[in-house]
Amino acid sequence: MVDPLTSVVTLLQPKMSYSKIVTGAGRWGVRGRFEETPLCCCVVLEGKIRYTVDESQLVAEAGDFLLIPSMSTFSATSFEVPFENEWQSEPALLENGEHRHGSVSADADVRSLVGFCQLTSPDSTLLLTLLPKLVHIRGDLRLSALVQLVIDEARSQRPAREVVLERLLEVLLIEALRSSNNAVTSPGLLRGLADIRLARAIRRIHESPEEPWTVALLAKESALSRSTFFERFSAALGVTPMDYLLSWRMALARNFLERKKAITEVAALVGYSSSSTFTVAFTRHTGMPPGQYSKLRQNTAAENTVKVPAMS
């Protein structure tokens, strides 16, 4: 059985960018804007921090875990709200490698472990709409241990480092999402999977995207009437059943094309009876025909390939 959450996280292709220990002393505040969408995770080790992520506000304390799949604006402050002149654009780098907010001479009263990773899938924007905007989990030692493993591996130079990191990040994402009690409150994949009836249809879409699905057939899988299924699915996931099906098929199609599969084979794998109908749908959805997309992605991959010097 294909697990939809696992398949979405796998297609996100997370890659660790960097990690750091962030500390704070006294009153302080930092804010910024992300042009690109990094995935951020944070474990608060000591003290309390006020966070604002886009329009969501919360206070995180020691032992709390935050997962932010996407954000455009953020701010973090000491528990005591800073005055306007106490805001910083970036922290100071201390001799011990810590990144310090507020006073650089006083003992830290806040300490956190922060990691950022890039989502390398070309469909990351689409896939992120299926996940909650913010996950806040309190007192989960398992997640804290996973974050530490990710950061330790990111700083190491051990063999197969990139492969291990990729797998750890996937596990971390899945564990964080399934451990969250508040992740099902906003429309998205987790809310849909929390509904036993809808979960059957979602799993069938992920198991067999090549099937000629209709709203009626998916409603039958959920043991619901067509109208009830349509309304319930749309409310839970924030998109209609057929829009979800199309988006998932196109995400898979891009992945298959990047793996150099033939267009006719990709068409069959994602539920199209001919390469011509698939080409029309793919072009409408992505803005370019599959052949052009495949060539573009292969050229991009070749340009980004790092040449390893010969061992002397």
C-alpha atoms as one frame of an Amber mdcrd trajectory, in Angstrom:
protein
   0.000   0.000   0.000   1.357   3.403  -1.004   1.355   5.926   1.823   0.389
   9.373   0.419   2.317  11.331   3.044   5.498   9.365   2.342   5.136   9.788
  -1.400   4.687  13.577  -1.110   7.693  13.974   1.213   9.833  11.775  -1.061
   8.984  13.893  -4.093   9.894  17.086  -2.214  13.560  15.962  -2.406  14.835
  17.861   0.669  18.532  18.759   0.733  20.256  20.167   3.836  21.530  23.703
   3.243  22.973  24.632   6.619  22.406  24.435  10.352  23.451  26.514  13.335
  23.179  27.030  17.072  21.327  30.290  17.754  21.478  31.934  21.179  20.013
  35.088  22.671  20.709  37.305  25.678  18.606  40.173  26.975  15.978  41.795
  24.739  16.416  41.132  21.036  14.518  40.649  17.807  15.295  39.564  14.255
  13.069  39.558  11.182  13.414  38.859   7.504  11.885  37.756   4.233  12.652
  34.685   2.152  12.672  35.076  -1.624  13.026  31.325  -2.068  11.202  28.802
   0.078  13.470  26.961   2.535  12.189  24.309   4.884  13.063  25.238   8.450
  13.156  23.124  11.587  14.017  24.316  15.060  14.451  22.728  18.481  14.425
  25.115  21.450  17.083  23.876  23.874  16.798  26.555  26.594  14.521  29.495
  27.356  11.562  30.854  25.399  11.272  32.459  21.951   8.411  34.361  20.336
   7.938  33.482  16.668   5.829  35.040  13.933   5.710  33.020  10.708   3.753
  34.873   8.048   0.596  35.565  10.095   0.966  32.801  12.699   2.263  33.714
  16.167   3.440  31.384  18.930   5.761  31.068  21.916   8.204  28.148  21.786
   9.932  26.928  24.941  12.621  24.421  25.860  11.876  21.025  24.339   9.566
  22.395  21.627  10.011  21.430  17.986   8.994  23.632  15.052   8.680  22.538
  11.448   7.988  25.271   8.910   7.589  23.734   5.421   7.357  27.166   3.802
   7.349  30.821   4.772   7.823  34.212   3.179   8.253  36.422   6.261   9.292
  35.658   9.817  10.387  37.241  13.060  11.864  35.846  16.252  12.250  37.735
  19.513  13.156  37.267  23.133  10.226  36.440  25.402  10.317  40.072  26.492
   9.306  41.995  23.360  12.179  44.250  22.170  12.037  47.982  21.561  12.307
  49.113  17.951  16.024  49.965  18.274  16.774  46.450  19.572  15.849  44.667
  16.339  18.675  43.129  14.299  18.984  42.176  10.640  21.232  39.223  11.485
  22.909  37.683  14.550  26.540  38.147  15.585  28.889  35.192  15.081  30.683
  34.316  18.311  34.120  32.691  18.587  32.543  29.402  19.682  30.529  29.265
  16.426  27.201  30.248  17.977  25.015  32.888  16.362  24.048  35.440  19.016
  21.041  37.757  19.197  21.070  40.602  21.712  24.000  41.115  24.060  27.224
  39.372  22.994  28.818  39.732  26.440  26.042  38.373  28.669  25.298  34.701
  29.288  22.724  33.266  26.896  19.213  32.829  28.271  17.872  31.318  25.025
  19.460  28.555  22.962  18.042  26.794  19.895  19.154  24.412  17.173  18.077
  25.579  13.697  18.345  23.789  10.378  17.414  24.866   6.859  17.053  22.748
   3.776  16.107  23.405   0.174  13.340  21.456  -1.539  14.836  20.539  -4.895
  11.704  19.152  -6.513  10.398  21.362  -9.351   6.950  20.706  -7.872   7.863
  21.833  -4.345   5.461  24.805  -4.422   2.591  22.532  -5.420   3.475  19.818
  -2.923   3.861  22.298  -0.066   0.251  23.366  -0.502  -0.658  19.850   0.659
   1.189  20.322   3.967   0.413  22.540   6.991   2.075  25.973   7.077   3.441
  25.434  10.567   3.887  22.428  12.851   4.523  23.052  16.566   5.213  20.014
  18.751   5.998  20.163  22.460   8.231  17.766  24.390   8.915  15.112  21.731
  12.343  13.608  22.465  12.229  11.450  19.350  12.018  14.501  17.076  14.771
  16.316  18.976  17.038  13.293  18.526  16.260  13.161  14.802  17.111  16.849
  14.357  20.419  16.327  16.153  21.217  13.396  13.846  20.479  15.544  10.791
  22.686  18.389  11.988  25.535  16.085  13.044  25.460  14.405   9.637  25.364
  17.771   7.846  28.553  18.815   9.622  30.369  15.543   9.000  32.475  14.431
   6.073  31.594  10.763   6.352  31.105   8.565   3.271  27.589   8.600   1.730
  26.837  11.791   3.668  24.374  13.162   1.096  22.439   9.894   0.857  22.168
   9.603   4.649  21.094  13.245   4.946  18.382  12.836   2.340  16.932   9.824
   4.130  17.146  11.460   7.562  15.349  14.557   6.320  12.567  12.460   4.836
  12.155  10.595   8.129  12.218  13.866  10.064   9.525  15.396   7.880   7.254
  12.384   8.118   7.741  11.986  11.868   7.054  15.679  12.503   3.940  15.722
  10.361   2.414  12.576  11.808   3.275  13.618  15.384   1.493  16.944  15.092
  -1.887  17.226  16.773  -2.717  20.577  15.167  -1.663  19.813  11.587  -5.155
  18.657  10.605  -6.852  21.950  11.453  -6.041  23.617   8.116  -6.954  22.229
   4.677  -4.340  19.908   3.256  -3.216  16.320   2.873  -3.044  15.561   6.616
  -6.600  16.738   7.162  -7.751  14.561   4.286  -5.893  11.522   5.639  -7.434
  12.109   9.075 -10.849  11.425   7.506 -11.085   7.636   7.218 -13.457   7.774
   4.243 -11.401  10.303   2.280  -8.157   8.530   3.142  -9.295   5.517   1.120
  -9.699   7.603  -2.018  -6.437   9.494  -1.494  -4.514   6.257  -1.052  -6.059
   4.817  -4.204  -4.984   7.903  -6.181  -1.411   7.452  -4.945  -1.421   3.677
  -5.416  -2.827   3.727  -8.930  -2.530   7.138 -10.617  -2.847   5.383 -13.978
  -6.455   4.338 -13.294  -9.199   6.284 -15.172 -10.469   7.932 -12.006 -13.653
   9.980 -11.899 -15.369  11.673  -8.976 -17.953   8.880  -9.005 -15.304   6.132
  -8.805 -13.406   7.896  -6.018 -16.662   8.461  -4.136 -17.332   4.729  -4.408
 -13.897   4.006  -2.888 -14.887   6.240   0.035 -18.341   4.687   0.365 -19.907
   8.135  -0.013 -22.377   9.646  -2.422 -20.822  11.623  -5.278 -21.984  15.016
  -3.962 -21.033  14.290  -0.332 -17.587  13.048  -1.372 -16.951  16.078  -3.593
 -17.887  18.573  -0.869 -16.060  16.703   1.899 -12.886  16.234  -0.170 -12.810
  19.858  -1.351 -13.287  21.199   2.178 -10.618  18.920   3.683  -7.887  19.319
   1.080  -8.664  22.779  -0.256  -8.866  21.500  -3.847 -11.396  19.432  -5.795
 -10.793  15.680  -6.228  -9.971  16.006  -9.936  -7.648  18.974  -9.339  -5.805
  16.913  -6.729  -5.610  13.965  -9.113  -4.271  16.159 -11.938  -1.713  17.853
  -9.695  -0.450  14.517  -8.403  -0.226  13.044 -11.899   1.753  16.061 -13.120
   4.110  15.902 -10.121   4.766  12.233 -10.900   5.152  12.990 -14.607   7.855
  15.569 -13.947   9.671  13.108 -11.723   9.501  10.379 -14.379  10.730  12.744
 -17.095  13.691  13.763 -14.938  14.541  10.075 -14.718  14.668  10.015 -18.549
  11.623   7.835 -19.090  10.067   7.982 -22.573   7.044  10.247 -23.015   4.816
   7.339 -24.078   5.795   5.413 -20.947   5.200   8.430 -18.691   1.794   9.000
 -20.269   0.729   5.441 -19.429   2.150   5.623 -15.903   0.083   8.696 -15.023
  -3.207   7.661 -16.586  -3.261   8.965 -20.181  -4.340   6.759 -23.071  -1.965
   8.394 -25.533   1.161  10.520 -25.545  -0.705  13.257 -27.414  -3.384  13.714
 -24.737  -0.692  13.612 -22.071   1.349  16.226 -23.936  -1.641  18.572 -24.113
  -2.367  18.186 -20.376   1.284  18.515 -19.357   1.817  21.601 -21.518  -1.312
  23.273 -20.131  -0.254  22.487 -16.574   3.470  23.341 -16.735   3.723  25.818
 -19.611   5.953  23.631 -21.790   5.684  20.275 -23.588   7.146  17.196 -21.856
   9.983  16.811 -24.368  11.179  20.343 -23.765  10.797  19.964 -20.001  12.834
  16.739 -19.994  15.631  18.310 -22.028  15.667  21.439 -19.843  15.887  19.469
 -16.608  18.637  17.202 -17.954  20.670  20.215 -19.084  20.196  21.848 -15.680
  21.288  18.665 -13.912  24.392  18.469 -16.116  25.326  22.083 -15.344  24.943
  21.461 -11.622  27.013  18.294 -11.609  30.120  18.709  -9.499  33.205  17.193
 -11.103  35.175  15.196  -8.558  38.953  15.496  -9.018  40.893  12.290  -9.495
  42.472  10.881  -6.353  46.250  11.272  -6.336
